[in-house]
Amino acid sequence: MGETVFFSVVIPTYNRLPILEKCLRALEMQELSASTIVTDYEIVLVDDGSTDGTLEWLAAHKQEFPHVRCFQQNHAGPAAARNLGVEQALGDTIIFIDSDLVVLKNFLQAHANALLQGKEKLDSDRFFTYGAVINTCNFDNPTAEPYKITDFSAAFFATGNVAIPKHWLEKAGLFDTGFQLYGWEDLELGVRLKNLGLQLIKCPEAVGYHWHPPFNLEQIPNLIEKEIQRGRMGVLFYQKHPTWEVRMMIQMTWLHRLLWGILSLNGLLNERTMAPFLRWLIKRGKPQLALEIARIFLNWYNVKGVYEAYAKVVKN
């Protein structure tokens, strides 16, 4: 990272066209200060085999997105898509966001300011900047959502909103595409970056609003499946880095077994027994609260998934 920065914003996408449009329009509306270190930026969009007309729509609206360079691959998951994005990126600094994230106008400038301050403070570029992610289910106006305590993240490296010199990603070896199912591929890369001595510098001014549809009961089977997949991928993470820190991250400890076991009354509070209460909350216009409460049994599925996957690994 010299005195100037060329940003490559790498975005994997898969069947997200309505929110992707908002994501791309927000990135095209970036306001950079007159004294900025940003020479230019590009948006490296990697379509991961979408079947919802994403590529056709982009081709038809090409003039509206001068910063977008689009690449495509057969459906192989976000790790492979991000790797392709990094390989194709022309910039010296990579920003990762997801295709359901809508950023503010000062997003790139905020990351640039934090990168400059970090360089002065550490006298090196051995760090990355991590912006804020606010969860919202407001599709019409996603950036209207206030920050909530549940938006706090203790993750070291997560791809929701992060800027990092490209050469560190290459040195760490990019994302492990062995993480084919849901979860952990970004945090696992984070462990390797930490081992290279990289530090995290928080950049709360770079705000992204992470949109997801309002929670309803029809989503529960899919959410349970994701937690079971996350358990299986968590074990892969632990096999690569068998440390207590990773055990804590993937919830493979007696503490987590005890916690979610007690909170879910050993599985008695589940998607069936809690459905009437969750439905009542949703009807009262509280889908976000309903989702937080559903996390009690979702986490129990995750912990069970981790232990089941680990038992298979040990047996083999």
N, C-alpha and C positions, 0 to 999 in steps of 0.2 A: 504494500500500500504506500505509494509515493505521496506527494503533496496533492495530487489529483486522483480522482476516482472515476472509473467507468463501471456503473452498476449493471449486472445482468440479473434480472428478477426471474428466477426459475420457478415455474408453476406446472405441476402435473395436474391433469384433469381427466375425469372419467364420468361421462353422463351427468354433467352439472350445468348445462347450457344457460338456464335462466339466471342463476347466481354468478356464473362465470362472466356473463355480459357486464354485470355491475362491477365485478372485480376488475375487469380490463378497462372499463370506462374510468374508474377511479384512478387507475395507474396512468392513464393518458392525461389526467388533469393535474399532474404534479406541479407544484409551484416551487421553483428553486430560487434561492436568494441571489442577489447580484454578485456577492463575493463568494459564491459556493465553490467547493473543491470538486464538484461533480461536473465532469466534462460532457457526459451524456449518459443515457441509459437505454437498455433494451429489455423487452419482455420475452423471455424464452418459454414459450408455451409448449408443453409436450402432451399430446393427446394419447391417452393410454387405451386406444381401441374403442372409443365412444361409439355408441349406436344410436345416439339421440340427435344426429344432424349437426353436431358441434363443428366439424370441419367444413361442411357445406355453408353453414351460417357465417363462419369466419371468412371464407372465400368471397361470399357475397358482400361482406362489410369491410373488406380489406382497407379501403381508403380511410375509414374511421379510426384505424388502429395502426398509425405509422410506426410505433415502437415495437410492434409484435412480430416475432419470427416464430413460425409454427413448425413443429416436428411431430411425427406420429410413429407409434409402435403398436404391435399387437399387444393385447391386454396382458400385462406382466406385473402390474402392481406399482405403487408409488416409488419404491426404492429404485427400480430399474428406470422409471421415468425421470426421476431426479438425476440419476447418473447420466442419462442421455443429455439432459438439459445442461449439466455442468460441462460435459464434453463438447457441446456445441456452443457454449457461451463465449462471447468475445470479450467480456469484461474482466477486470482484474479482481473485482469484488462481487461475490454472489449473494443475492438476497433470496432466501426461500420463503415463499408463502404458499398457502393452499388456495385452490380455485374457488373456495366458498368464503374467502376473506375480502372484505371491502375496507380499503384504507382511506385515511384522511389526506388532504392536499399536501400537507407538510411531511408526509411519510418518508420520502427519500431524503429530504433535507435533514430530518431528525436523525436518521441513521448516519448520514454524512457528518453531522456535528459530533455525534457520539464517537464515531471512528477517529475523528481528529483529536478529540479530548483524550480518548484512550491511548492514542499514539504518543501524545505529549506526556501523559501520566506514566506510562510503562516504558517509554522510549524503545518500543518495538511494536510489531504488528501481531504479536502472539496472543491474540484475543479475538472475540467476536462480540457483536452487539445484539441484544435481545430486546425486541419491542414488546408492547403490551397487547394481549389478545382479550377482547371482550366478547362473550357469547351472547348471541341474540337470536330470536326467532321472528323479528320484525323484518319481513322481506321488503316492504315498500320503503322503509326508511331505516336501514340497518344501523346507521351511525348515530341514531338517536338514543341508543341504549346506554344507561349509566353503568359505571363499573360496579361489580358486585363482589362480595367476599369469595363467592364460588369461582370467580374468574382468576383467582390467585394461582400461580403455577410455581412449583419448586423445582421444575425440571432444569437440568444444566444446559442441554442442547435440544431444542425441539424445533421442528421445521415450520411451525405456524407463522413465525415472524422473526427471522434472524439474518444478520449480515456478517459475512466472513470472507477473508481473503481467499481467493480461489486456490492458491498454491498450498494452503494448509489442508484443504479438502483432498487435493491430489496426494499430498504426503501421507495423510491418514488412510487413504485407499478407498474413498467414496463410500456409498451405502452398500451393505451386504445384501445382495439380492436373494440370499437364502431365506430372508424374512418374507415369504410369499403370502402368508396370511396377515391378519390385522395386527398391527402394533409393533412397537419397540425398535424399528429400524433406525429412527433418528436418535433415540437415546443411546443405542449401542454405538453409533458413530461418535456420539458425545463422549463416551468412555475413552475411545481411542484418541480423540482430540485432547481430552484432559491429560492422558498419558504423554502427549506431546508437549504438555505444559501450557496449553491455551487457557486463558481466563475468560470469564463471562463478565461483560459490562452491560448493566441494565440500561435500557433506553426507553423509558416510559412515554416519551413524547411521540414515538413512532407507534401509533395506535392502529390496530386492525380489528375489524368487527367480524367475528366468525359466525356466519349464519347457519342455522340448521332449522328444519321445519319444526313447528310447535309439537311438543311431545303428545302422542296419543297411544292408546293401548295396542293398536295394530303394529306399532314399531317394536313391541317387546320381544317377539321371537327373534327378530334380526339383532337386537341389542344383546340378547342372551348368547346368540351364536358368536357375536363379536367378542364377548367376554371369554368364551371358551377358546376361541382362536388366540386371543391375547395371552391366555394361560399357556397355550402350546408354544407360542413364539417367545414367551417369557423364559421358558425352559431352554430354548435355543440360545437366548441372550446369556443365561447363566452358564451354559456349557462353554461359551466363548470367554466369559469373564466370571469365573467362580469365586465371587467375593461377597462379603456380607452386605455391602452397599447395593449390589445388584439383587440380592435376595430380598432386601427391603423394598426396592423399586417394584419387583414383580410380585410382591405380596406372598413370597414363599417362606414365611416364618410362622412359628407357633403364635406369635403376637397377632398376626392377621387372621389366623385360623380362629383364635379365641375371640377377637374383636367382632368379625363378621358372623361368626357362629352365634355369639351372644345376641348381637343386634338383630339377626334374622331368626332368632329363637331356634337355632339349628335347622334352618330351612323351612320352618313353619310359616314364616312371613315370606311368601313367594308371589309369583305373578298371578296365581289363582286366588289365593286368600286376600291379597291386597288390591285386587282389581276394583272392587266397589269403591274403596276409599280413593284410589287414584282417579277413577272416573268422576267422582264427586268433586275433587280438586280441579280437574280439567274443566268441568262444567262451570265452575265458579271463576274461570278465567285465570287459573294458576298452573299452567302446564309446566313451567320451569320448576316450581316447587314439587310438583308430582314427580318430575324426572329425578330430582335430588333424593326424594324418598325412595323411588324405585332403585336407586343405586345401592340401597341396603342389600337387596337380594341379587342385584347384578354383580356386586363385589363378591358375594358368597359363591356365585357361579364361577367367577374368576379364580378365586382361591382354590375351589375344588378342581377346576380345570388345570391349574398349575400343578397341583399334587398328583392328579391322575397322569398328566403328561410326564412328570418327573419319575413316577413309579415305572412307567414303560421304559424310560431311558435307562434306569438303574437295572431293570430286569434284562435288558438287551446287553 
